[in-house]
Amino acid sequence: MPWLLAADEGFTIGSFELAEVVARAIEVAAIAAITIAIVAALIGAVIARIESDWNAAFSIFKRNMARGMLIGLDLLIAADIIKTVTQEPTIENTTTLGLLVLIRTFLSWSIVLEVTGQWPWQGKVGESSEAI
């Protein structure tokens, strides 16, 4: 399998960088997850509004949006990490990856805080970690 994993050319399939293709696919999955979450959140909010009040609709919208955004952010972090395989291991590339992961992790924590009122590591007493 030397044609598949040529060390001097990076991870390749033919002339394509395998890591780059996988990272792009994961980025597309992240966009799809966020888009599906938006649609599902809107539908859920409309149904909740018909059955109940605006507060219930807003709560359902916010919770469903947060789920999709968290999944999308996690997928984007994974794509960034995979992309580093194709880059030269320089201080600049490593710093860029670190900043992206740091920013996206902070955004994830902020979303959890916004929806649950607690930081991700502050679990409620007697409840599971499936708050979102």
WOJOWO-V131852 format. One record per pair of residues at least 12 apart in sequence whose ideal C-beta (glycine too) atoms are under 10 Angstrom apart, sorted by the first residue. I is the first residue (numbers start at 1). J is the second residue. Records with the same first field share a line. If there is no record, write none. Layout:
I = J  J
//
This chain:
4 = 18
5 = 18
10 = 85  86  87
11 = 82  85  86
12 = 86
17 = 83  85  86
18 = 82  85  86
19 = 79  81  82  83  84  85  86  87
20 = 79  82  83  85  86  87
21 = 82  86
22 = 78  79  82  83  85  86
23 = 76  78  79  80  81  82  83  84  85  86
24 = 79  82  83
25 = 75  79  82
26 = 74  75  76  77  78  79  80  81  82  83
27 = 72  75  76  78  79  80  82  83
28 = 75  79
29 = 71  72  75  76  78  79
30 = 68  69  71  72  73  74  75  76  77  78  79
31 = 72  75  76
32 = 68  71  72  75
33 = 67  68  69  70  71  72  73  74  75  76
34 = 65  68  69  70  71  72  73  75  76
35 = 68  72
36 = 64  68  71  72
37 = 64  65  66  67  68  69  70  71  72
38 = 61  64  65  68  69
39 = 64  68
40 = 60  61  64  65  67  68
41 = 60  61  62  63  64  65  66  67  68  69
42 = 57  61  64  65
43 = 60  61  64
44 = 56  57  59  60  61  63  64  65
45 = 57  58  59  60  61  62  63  64  65
46 = 60  61
47 = 60
48 = 60  61
49 = 61
59 = 115
62 = 111  114  115
63 = 115  116  131  132
64 = 115  132
65 = 111  114  115
66 = 108  111  112  114  115  116  132
67 = 111  115  132
68 = 111
69 = 107  108  111  115
70 = 107  108  109  111  112  115  120  132
71 = 108
72 = 104  108
73 = 103  104  105  106  107  108  111
74 = 104  105  108
75 = 104
76 = 100  101  104  107
77 = 97  100  101  102  103  104  105  108
79 = 100
80 = 96  97  98  99  100  101  104
81 = 97  100  101
83 = 96  97  100
84 = 96  97
105 = 120
108 = 120
109 = 121
111 = 132
112 = 131  132
115 = 131  132
116 = 131  132
117 = 131
118 = 131
120 = 132
//
